[in-house]
Amino acid sequence: MNRVDALLDFLAATGSAHTLDEISRSTDIPYHICEEAVHFLARYGFVHLNGFKVEIKPRIRAFIVKTSKKTLLQLPSRVLVTAST
């Protein structure tokens, strides 16, 4: 899975806003790459930057959830732990 997919899957699975640090740690994406990816996704309307938090746009989340072959049970445990907090 590429890093942008991992980032979007994480945000879609949790359905909540996260800091870049939280996203980086939860997806194992280096912080600087995570930051670049988030700014790219924000520029093209996939995510919204709300202060220091990143939120996936509801329509993008709905699309990912509907088209994903994965369920929450198939996500790495670190995502499930983060999603429940």
N, C-alpha and C positions, 0 to 999 in steps of 0.2 A: 504494500500500500504506500502511495507517495505521501509526503508530509502534509500537503494541502488537504488530501482526503482524510488523513488522520485527524487533523485539526477540525475540519468540518464535522466528521463523525463524532468527535468528542463533544463539540458544542451542541450538536443535534441530540446526542444521547442524554446529556445533562439537562438541556433546556433552560439553562440559567446563565447569567453573566459571570465571567471569570477574568482574573487579571492575566497578563501575559505570563507571569511567573507560574501561576497555577496551570495554565495551558501547557507551557513548556515542560514542567515536571510531570504532568499527567500523560503526555503524549510522547515523552522522550525526544522531543524536538529541541535542538539547541536554541537558547533564548533569542539570539540575533536572527536566526532563520525564522523562528516563530513570529518575531516582530515584523520582519519583511513580509511574510505571508499574510499576516493580519492586515497590514496596511494595503496590500494588494487586494485582498478580499473586500475591505472597506471601500476602496476606490471603485470597485465594480458592483457594489450593493449586496454582497453576500452577508456581511456582518455590519454591525453598528458599534462604533466606539463611543462609550458613555463614560467620560472621564478616564479612569484607569481600567475600566472593565470592557470586555468584548462580549457582545451578544450576537447570536445568529439571528438573522431576519426570520420572522415567523413563516413566511412563504418558502424560504429556502429550507428551513427545518422540516416543514411538512413534506416537501419534495424528497428530502433525504430519507426521512422515516418511511415514507410510502414506497420508495424504490429500493431501499436497502434489503439485502438478503440476510443481514444479520439481525439478531434480536439483542436486547440488552443483556441477556444471559451469555451471549457469545463475545461480548466486549471484554477486554482485559480487566482483571479484577481492580487494578488501580483506577480505571475509569469509573467502575461501579462504586468504589469507596468515595471518590471525589463527588460523584453524582448524588450520593445520599447525604452529603454534608451541607 
